[in-house]
Amino acid sequence: MSKTEDFLSKAEEQEIVNAIVEAEKNTSGEIRVHIEEHTEKSPLERAQEVFFELKMDETQDRNGVLFYICVSDKKFAIIGDKGINEGVEADFWDCTKDTVIASFKEGNFKKGLVEGILRAGERLKKYFPYQSDDTNELSNEISRS
């Protein structure tokens, strides 16, 4: 198995997907997690590429959020789409990123992602509250490359 497949167990992956579903009950924002083994690029640069590859820039309110993990290189980034970045403070993602990284440093990747995802949903609620007619525009499944 590759490092991306060993990174999380099936049960841990399901807990992360459940966290995405739970977080999206707070917000119309769309949250995804992407895991890959290696990149030569900076985590932010690669996360931006993946964001477009996953068509996360095509949501109605431009409010997609990507949690990007590069396993071998121990790199991590959170990025939000244009709609989010235009409406939030500059350090909006810092506390979420710090929460995730603290758990990652302890080797608890599932805990870091679950807590980060739930925190993102809670924080996005203020700017992009859940609407009764909200549709899930992006898959909640973890993607890999």
N, C-alpha and C positions, 0 to 999 in steps of 0.2 A: 504493500500500500504506500501511497505517497504521503508526504508530511501533511498535506492539506486534509487527507482523509483520516489521519491519526490525530489531528489537532483537537477534534471534539468527538465524543462518542455519539451514537445515534440518539441516545436519551438526552444528552446535553444539547444537541442540535434542536431537538423538539422543544426543549425548554426555552431556547433562544427564539424560535419561531413563535412560541406562545407569548413571550415577552413582546415581540413585535405586534402581535394581535392585540395584546393588552394596551400597549402604548398608543396604538392607533385608535383606541376607543376615546382617547383624550384629544386627539388632534386630527385634522384633515391631512396633515403631513404624511408622507409615505417613507417608511424606513426600510432599508435593505442592509444586509451584511454580505460582504464578499471576501473570500479567503483565497489566497494564492501562495505558491511556494516561494517564488523568487522574483525580484525585479532589480534592474540596474538603476531605476529612476528613484527620485525622492518619493516618500510615501504620499505626499500631497499631489505631486505631478501624476503618479500612477493612479491614485484614487480618482482624479479628474478624468483620466482616460476611461477608467472602468465605469464611472458615472454615465458617460455618454454611450459606451458600449451597451450598457443595460437600459438605455433609453430613459434614464431617470429625469432627464431634462424635458420630458414630454408630458409631465403632469399638468393638469389644468392651472393650478396656482403656483407652479414652479416651486414646490415645497418638498422636494425629495431630500432624503438624508441618507448618506452612505457611511457605514462603518467598514473601513478597509483594513484587512490584516494580511501582512506578508510574513508567513511562518518562519522560513529559514533565516530571513534577514532581521527578524524581530522588529518589524516596522508596523506602525499603526497610524491611521488618520481618520478623522471624521470631517466630512464636508457636507454642506447644504447647498441647495440650488439658489438661483438668483432671487426668487421671491422671498426666501428666508433671509439671505444675506443683506438684502436691501432694507429689511425691517427690524433687524435685531442689533444689539450692541456688538461692538467689535470683538469682545472677548466671550461671546455667547457660548461657544463650544468648549472653552477652557476647563470649566469645572467638570463637565461631562467627560472630557478627555482624561483629566486627572483621576477621576473615579475609575475609569477603565484601566488605565496604566497601573494604578496602585494594585489592583487585583492581578493584572498580568505579571507584575514583578514577583508576586507570590506563587505564580504558576497556576492561578485559578482563572482560566480564560473564560469559561462559561459564566462565572459569577461577574466578571468584569463587563462582559457583553450584556448580560441581562440587566445589571444595574445601570449601565450606560444607556441602553435602549429605553428603559422605563423612565430614566431621568430626562432623556431627550423628549419623550412624549409629553411628560409633565411640563417641561419648559416651553415646548411649542404650543401648548394649549392656549397660552396668553395671546399668541400672534396668529395662530391658525386653529381655532377651536373646532372640535368635531361638529359637523353639520348633520342633521337628521337625514339628508339626502346624499350623504357622502358615499362614494363608491371606492372600493379598493382598486386603485389604478395600477399598482405594481405588485408583483409576487412577494409573498412574505418568506419564501424559501431562501435558504443560504445559497449563494452562487459561488462557483469556483472557476479558476482558470489555471 
